[in-house]
Amino acid sequence: MTNSHYIKIAIHDGVLTIGLNRPDKKNAINRTMYKTMTNALKQSNVNNEVNCILLHGIEEAFTVGNDIADFNNRNPDELSEGGKFLLALHNLEKPLIAAVSGYAVGIGATMLLHCDLVYAAEDARLRFPFVNLGICPEAGSTLTLPAIAGHLKASELFLFGDFFTAKEAVDFGLINRIVKKADLLEFAKGQAQKMARQPTKAVMATKRFLKQAQYEPVKQRILDELSAFNALLQTEESIKIRQNMLKN
């Protein structure tokens, strides 16, 4: 598996670690980063050396989401690299663990809905700012978030797009546990290694059955959301919002 400039990949003791490392942009994800992560996830499905995947960022940010500048260079008629990454997450056959520190914004928050376990530092600040950007949520999150948090809470989180804390995320079921920031990565690595020692076929079968009832509906929702997302990116309202953001 291949690293990129901002994505560090390693396999050790059955764990594939994917580390986002773009500190100057708070781990904003560009197309090359998406491609690297998508390829790693796809390869993990067929790599017998991989029993579990661990995804993490840096202390200041898990990721602040999609690189806003990339929105302006996207072909609205093609599936984006971000969309391909979301489908790879959805199709991942092996367990995925996320370690979240600092900011988890946009896709940095919605991708957690595809993780099997999520651990966060006490300083984690999460946000779904899609409506604020003149676009709609993605990752099938308009289906998966109400399923765990309820319709009213999901509406509040999506329609206002305010930050929420790790404690709030634990309360409505997005995060498993809060861990001290200094201990987060080592704790998550320990959990990933523990998972990797479990009987692999049994783990994969259990994950498959846990997702089975919602697998096709979530896949279709991902595609439907991406279609609306791309159309909304072209609206005057969304373009003006992004222009103002890039000026500041």
Helices and strands as residue ranges (DSSP letters): E 7-12, E 15-20, G 23-25, H 31-46, E 52-56, E 61-63, H 68-71, H 81-90, E 96-100, E 103-105, H 107-110, G 111-114, E 117-121, E 125-127, G 131-133, H 141-149, H 151-160, E 164-165, H 166-172, E 177-179, G 181-183, H 184-196, H 200-233, H 236-247
